[in-house]
Amino acid sequence: MPDVAALDTRPRRTTFQPFAPPLIGPEEKAELLDTLDSGWITTGPKTERFQEQVAQYVGVRCAVAVSSCTAALHLAMVAHDIGEGDEVILPTYTFASTAHVVMYQRARPVFVDSEAQTFNIDPTRLGAAVTPRTKALVIVHYAGHPCDLDAIYAIAKRHRLAVIEDAAHAIGSEYHGRKIGSFGPVTCFSFYATKNLTTGEGGMAMLNDPEMAERMRRLSMYGISDARRIWGRYAPRGSWFYDIQELGYKYNMMDIQAALGLHQLAKLEQFLQRRARFAAMYTEAFADLEEIVRPQAKPEVRSAWHLYSILLQPKRLRISRDQFIEELRTEQIGTSVLFRPLHLHSYYQKALGYPPGSFPVAESLFERTVSLPISPKMSEEDVWDVIAAVRRLVAKYRA
Ligand SMILES: Cc1ncc(COP(=O)(O)O)c(C=O)c1O
């Protein structure tokens, strides 16, 4: 236990602590300059190398680098031939992308409630959501804490459903000692600016089926036959010829992005260890606060600790969640709320019509959660500042 008295008298921060700042080092900067000077800045040799290295890290045969996790999820939908009349089960407790890609295909998202401990989709509620129209299941490893994959894949097998994993938060996470990305037919990572490994914007799909990977690669480049042709055609021995084989998209990753990704990947283990250390500091420092529920990793997982999301106990505090966030802001601490369940958003209210109250666990998590800053860019002193600010607020507003 840290020295609580010292924390309680710790002076406030004088500079703002952002919620999820990226850590970009000299290696990324040098590689970026090398790319800019190389004469080739979009999809090319560095994107290929980055794909190969991520596939090797995760332990899969194929990887398809794209412009975002949303793009990877969309291509996974197309590659599974999900279309009009199909239903896709997914958690309501997620980001827009997970359901938007189902809507892009004119299929219907069917929402499921969460487990309270992990915020992940509750496998015990999956069976009831399956209908003869259900074609796939999209799961989200919230905060980098893996879902209950044994239960989920057993249900998927029983109902013959494809499982697509939205692992936007979960590069480096493990379930029973195996990396997330190596379980199902398609897993999608995000390399967005706040993510555990960033390329600014970017994403990647992990697969073991080379045919499906080739189709996703083709779809990421307008549906053009051999996606390498698009950049290879400018090489000295390249050919101008290309053939559009199906209606694809412009979802490719640039070498500018891969230049960052190559070095972020090399540092990923170090980043994960730092995140785990900061999560452990929060967990220990809040142990005596009954006003806060702390996130806890199950014994069978390694969490990537993309987020550290606490829950406030409303009956024990004389302050709302939103006021708590505002007070933290005045303490110079940036936070976020992840997520506002999708069924509560006006677009999904109109499109799907789930009334508020439909998913009580997700709604209760949303009403009480605050995600605290966590990033390898932070120092231990930064983490102590956050801890001190949270403790001060709890002491001030204890019911
Ligand atoms: C759960 C989840 N899925 C998908 C995404 C989309 O990732 P991207 O911004 O790379 O499209 C996010 C982004 O924050 C996310 O949190």
The ligand as a Tripos MOL2 file, in Angstrom:
@<TRIPOS>MOLECULE
LIG
   16    16     1     0     0
SMALL
NO_CHARGES

@<TRIPOS>ATOM
      1 C1        -14.0380   -1.8340  -29.7250 C.3       1 LIG1
      2 C2        -13.5840   -1.0390  -30.9070 C.ar      1 LIG1
      3 N1        -13.7590   -1.5430  -32.1340 N.ar      1 LIG1
      4 C3        -13.3620   -0.8850  -33.2340 C.ar      1 LIG1
      5 C4        -12.7610    0.3440  -33.1390 C.ar      1 LIG1
      6 C5        -12.3840    1.0700  -34.3990 C.3       1 LIG1
      7 O1        -11.0260    1.1790  -34.6000 O.3       1 LIG1
      8 P1        -10.4850    2.1150  -35.7820 P.3       1 LIG1
      9 O2        -10.5060    3.5110  -35.2850 O.co2     1 LIG1
     10 O3         -9.0930    1.5920  -36.0270 O.co2     1 LIG1
     11 O4        -11.3770    1.8980  -36.9520 O.co2     1 LIG1
     12 C6        -12.5560    0.9180  -31.8930 C.ar      1 LIG1
     13 C7        -11.9040    2.2370  -31.8360 C.2       1 LIG1
     14 O5        -11.6680    2.9220  -30.9820 O.2       1 LIG1
     15 C8        -12.9850    0.2200  -30.7390 C.ar      1 LIG1
     16 O6        -12.8280    0.7480  -29.5110 O.3       1 LIG1
@<TRIPOS>BOND
     1     1     2 1
     2     2     3 ar
     3     2    15 ar
     4     3     4 ar
     5     4     5 ar
     6     5     6 1
     7     5    12 ar
     8     6     7 1
     9     7     8 1
    10     8     9 2
    11     8    10 1
    12     8    11 1
    13    12    13 1
    14    12    15 ar
    15    13    14 2
    16    15    16 1
@<TRIPOS>SUBSTRUCTURE
     1 LIG1         1 GROUP 0 **** ****
